[in-house]
Structures are given as structure tokens and as C-alpha cells.
């Protein structure tokens, strides 16, 4: 049984697609998203849930022309994921088929969607899902964090990270060599790395204490210098930060 996500910015098209998917006996659940950004958030939750988790998604039925990120943009992002869902394009435009299959799409369904044609796309997705090789799941390495760049997974040492910056459901990790965007909320990193000397200094920033070079006080505001980058410290975090830095220098 497939768990499906349908993505289309036109509500009537989305409702029709969901109706057809829910009527297919090979689909156990189908939910909708009205744009690629909403879909990406939903897919992130699915990946965090794991392939057998309650939030899992097996296949995305994806429109191409949408405001902001279009369907091809979203599909390109998914190719960088370690275990992305399958993609079926559902579109009124014939001219993007070559690009779609370059992105490893399962199928390319033209609107208006016919029940029989969509059923064939569902059959292909179900067959691919059932025959996909199992990927072993490894325990996370506490000393490194995996980042994806151009479809390649790399491992960044946690001790090299100077600070992390919140970007919605993502976090941008800063190192002396560059920065990396990861699909992990800053609150999760804060909990995971608290014992490794990271401290929250602002709702947007998590900082490694060992990389703080200066604590600055100016007209009632507090900031820190982290490898030549000045970061604001919020009032609610200022006292805790000063205490931590004091204990660190006297220990």
C-alpha cells in the first residue's frame, strides 16, 4: 500500500487528484500540499519519521508549474536526499518530459488526468517501491553530521562547527571552510549538542563556546565574536552565557 502526497497549487486539480488516488486500492493514504514549500516541509517530516514511521511518504504526485519553487525545482532537491520518495509528475505541459525523466521520475501524467492513466502511474510506483533494495540504517555518528551537497553526502566534524543559524525547519551550519544547510531544526541541534559545549544565545543562533573569541557589552546590548563574526545575544540568554564563559575560563 502506497502513502502518497499530491502537490498542486490549483485547488480543483488537487482535489481531483486526491479523489482519484484515494479511490485506488493500492493507495493507503493520500494528502495534499498547495505548493512546493509546503510539500518540502511535509517530506522532511516523512524522512525524520523513517520509512516505516507514521509520517512516511512513498510517492509524490507533483505538478510542474507552481509559484515560487516549481515541481522541477522540488524534484531536483529530492535527488539530494539519501532516501527520497518516488516522484510522478502530473502536468498540463508536454514539454518537460525529458527533464522529468532525467530527474528519475517514475511517470509523467498529462492533465486532464484520466483514471486509467493515473492507475498505471500508481502501479509503476508500487512496483518500484516493492522492488527497491533495502538500505541499511546506521546509528548516527555523534562526532559528525551528514550534509548533502550536489547529491553527495559529506560528513562534517561537530568540533569544526562554530555556530548554527535557524532557517525555519532547517539550520545553517558555519565552519571555517564554509557553511551547510541541513534539514534539522535548531532546537534539535541544541538538545543534541548541549553536552558538546554548544549554547543557545538567541532564537536564531546556537554557538560553540570554544569558538567564542570575545564577549562585547555596548550600551546595554550583548554580542559575541565567533571567528570574526559578531552575533547578537538576546537578553534572556545573556546571563547564562556569561556564567558559562566565566566557568570555562576559571576551570
Buried (B, 14 or more C-beta within 10 A) or exposed (E): EBBBBBBBBBEEBBEBBBEBBBEBEBBEBBEBBBBBBBBBBBBBBBBBEEBEEEBBBBBBBBBBBBEEBBBBBBBBBBBBBEEBBBBBBBBEEEEBBEBBEEBEBBBBBBBEBEEEBBBEBBBBBBEBBEEEEEEEEEEEEEEBBEBBEEEEEEEBEBEBBBBBBBEEBBBBBBBEEEBBBBBBBBEEBBEBBEEBBBBBBBEBBBBBBEBBEEBEEEEEEBBBBBEEBEBEBBEEBBEEBBEBBEEEEEE
